[in-house]
Amino acid sequence: MSINLAYVWRSACLRVVSPCNHRVFSTRAPWNATKSPEVHIRMEDFACDAIRNFSIIAHIDHGKSTLADRLLELTGTIQKKRTGKNEQVLDKLKVERERGITVKAQTASMFHKHEGKMHLLNLIDTPGHVDFAWEVSRSLAACQGALLLVDASQGVQAQSISVFHIAKERGLKIIPVLNKIDLPAAQPELMAAQIETAFGIDPTDILHISAKTGQGVEEVLRAVIERVPPPTGDQNTPLKAFLFDSLYDRYRGVISLISVQGGVIRKGDKISSCHTRKRYDVTEVGIMHPEEIPTNSLYPGQVGYIACNMKESSEAHIGDTLHRLGAPVEPMPGFKPSKAMVYAGVFPVDSSDFPKLEESIKRLTLTDRSITIQRESSSALGQGCRLGFLGTLHMDVFRQRLEDEYDANIIITAPTVPFKIIPTKGSDYFISNPTEFPDIAESMGKVKEVQEPIVSASIIAPEEYFGEITDLCFSHRADKIDHRYLDAGSGIASSRVIITCVMPLSEIVTDFFDQLKSRTSGFASFDYEDAGYQKSDLAKMVFLLNGKPVDALALVVHKSAQDKIGRAWVKKLHKVIPRQLFEVPIQAAIGKKVVARETLSAMRADVTAGLYGGHYERKLKHLENQKEGKRRMKRVGTVELPQEAFFDILKK
Ligand SMILES: Nc1nc2c(ncn2[C@@H]2O[C@H](COP(=O)(O)OP(=O)(O)OP(=O)(O)O)[C@@H](O)[C@H]2O)c(=O)[nH]1
């Protein structure tokens, strides 16, 4: 399946309603949902003071996509479903719908009349999960305001705090909104007090809504228009457009999402990129409504898309500034490129499928620019790719998309973080593949220090879980553990606590989050951010089958956990490796030292089965011959590890 199917499917499941009362649409070409490409929207009617660019930010599951649906309905951008079911129109990917999470930020332009004046509202829906924080900061770059949504039954959570800070740093106007007030467990007054404590926001500024029932959502539209400042920009200055996202279309190539800062961009314009200096012809200009609607031009303050014969998605550099050919402008400050936090090798189950897999990975990364790719080959798994992800959820979502959208049958190796090696001579370098990690013996005198990435983590949970959480943090090598109360002074019996600490990223990549969820019955929320690197006592662990190392299974482990990890993995291997005709030792080793071992007993074929009666010595001779044969096999034989065994070992 190709990525384009997502678009086809999207178009099929959406019906755009006729906003015949909108005078912004030219009467020469009346709106017709079935002929949307011919719609003419007079973009010049929307000067900056009639535009609002905003985003919805929140902790995961607090209702961003549901609120986006209500806003799209209320403004007539999509039709209200009679079923009352949430459509989550902006969650376009299959994986987003299945998991109920937003992975990719989406843009939608809406038209709304306020006090007799038509406004153009550009909404950018953002993902909530910590892995997609990069998408959040990228989306916010095109906005002047943000709706900070907080679930009225759950209150402020770890990501509510992190997204609030991202928005604050960018100088956005924040509109606090308490959602889900229809829930019986909602405690709007208490949560409003919490918002005041956590963010210093006046409770009277907080809107109380139910995105599900639509209660109070009109107030949200009013607040967006009245509180969010309009964008600035002059159409008489040279064209300056900020590229903040890109999509890929098989026919038109790269589609860039832009926000126009100055000047006008029109179909047929010749433009150039400040970053690559390449020249392009603009072949299409339009807005996302929420599907692509060509408009022929975009004016200052407006957000929309352009197609301009960009063939490779790498040409659309996120954070780039576009200008008219021959009229260069000062580039806008871009933003930090995404940084891979977790690496894993991806191999086809059937090694002859590698070319197809590589092609699918490349295509998928066109819609997900935060993934890094490098070729990798393993003696056990053949040719594959080493991919860098923003986190383990990101990795899992990518795996699911490869399987759903490209029918790929893959094996993913255990995730690893990038390690920093400081050699005694020469410059520092990074390693993202455990097989490349220096062996203890090899590194003697050559490696001065090994460092691992650390993060500042924050956990919010009801205070009764405080002990459990601190225990969990300690067992995951956490340091500088601190805490404070979120409901300080509110006088309630059970308060919530924010625990902060510094922790190695590798501990989070393994099982920290799962354990946190189970130990707190799902009541804890967790967020982390990059905190640099620190010296660590790490070593490469290899697994040997019949004395031969299996490269695809190598791990980098901390000294304190090496015995535990070694034993657990050896046990796992013992369970999944099929018995062979000879005995197979399964070992976990660090350098020359074996830290764990299991023995897979031989499969004994009954060579005496056909011998009825006869002399006892004859039977014995057969058994002796079999023993000798096995010894030979063991000497020359290597263990055949079927791909399925890898699959079983490497899946959680
Ligand atoms: N009762 C009630 N449920 C709501 C309301 N708003 C959202 N929900 C439900 O909460 C769940 C999460 O809503 P989403 O809109 O997917 O949340 P989100 O913030 O977009 O989630 P991510 O994109 O994964 O971060 C869904 O089951 C919604 O139906 C509300 O006002 N009331």
The ligand as a MOL file (V3000), in Angstrom:
LIG
                    3D

  0  0  0     0  0            999 V3000
M  V30 BEGIN CTAB
M  V30 COUNTS 32 34 0 0 0
M  V30 BEGIN ATOM
M  V30 1 N -16.6150 12.3990 28.6630 0
M  V30 2 C -15.8090 13.0690 27.8380 0
M  V30 3 N -14.8900 12.4250 27.1130 0
M  V30 4 C -14.0910 13.1490 26.3020 0
M  V30 5 C -14.1960 14.5460 26.1790 0
M  V30 6 N -13.2570 14.9660 25.2940 0
M  V30 7 C -12.5950 13.8660 24.8810 0
M  V30 8 N -13.0970 12.7700 25.4770 0
M  V30 9 C -12.6450 11.3790 25.3020 0
M  V30 10 O -11.3010 11.2710 25.7530 0
M  V30 11 C -10.5670 10.3670 24.9430 0
M  V30 12 C -9.3270 11.0480 24.3810 0
M  V30 13 O -9.7150 12.0770 23.4960 0
M  V30 14 P -8.8050 12.5730 22.2840 0
M  V30 15 O -9.5390 13.6920 21.6510 0
M  V30 16 O -8.3870 11.4330 21.4360 0
M  V30 17 O -7.5520 13.0510 23.0890 0
M  V30 18 P -6.2110 13.6590 22.5220 0
M  V30 19 O -5.7850 14.6660 23.5090 0
M  V30 20 O -6.3940 14.0870 21.1060 0
M  V30 21 O -5.2520 12.4110 22.5690 0
M  V30 22 P -3.7810 12.3310 21.8780 0
M  V30 23 O -3.9450 12.8050 20.5060 0
M  V30 24 O -3.4630 10.8920 21.9410 0
M  V30 25 O -2.8890 13.1410 22.7090 0
M  V30 26 C -11.5380 9.9110 23.8540 0
M  V30 27 O -12.0950 8.6810 24.2470 0
M  V30 28 C -12.6090 10.9770 23.8410 0
M  V30 29 O -13.8600 10.4970 23.4220 0
M  V30 30 C -15.2040 15.2060 26.9760 0
M  V30 31 O -15.3930 16.4160 26.9490 0
M  V30 32 N -15.9680 14.4150 27.7690 0
M  V30 END ATOM
M  V30 BEGIN BOND
M  V30 1 1 1 2
M  V30 2 2 2 3
M  V30 3 1 2 32
M  V30 4 1 3 4
M  V30 5 2 4 5
M  V30 6 1 4 8
M  V30 7 1 5 6
M  V30 8 1 5 30
M  V30 9 2 6 7
M  V30 10 1 7 8
M  V30 11 1 8 9
M  V30 12 1 9 10
M  V30 13 1 9 28
M  V30 14 1 10 11
M  V30 15 1 11 12
M  V30 16 1 11 26
M  V30 17 1 12 13
M  V30 18 1 13 14
M  V30 19 2 14 15
M  V30 20 1 14 16
M  V30 21 1 14 17
M  V30 22 1 17 18
M  V30 23 2 18 19
M  V30 24 1 18 20
M  V30 25 1 18 21
M  V30 26 1 21 22
M  V30 27 2 22 23
M  V30 28 1 22 24
M  V30 29 1 22 25
M  V30 30 1 26 27
M  V30 31 1 26 28
M  V30 32 1 28 29
M  V30 33 2 30 31
M  V30 34 1 30 32
M  V30 END BOND
M  V30 END CTAB
M  END
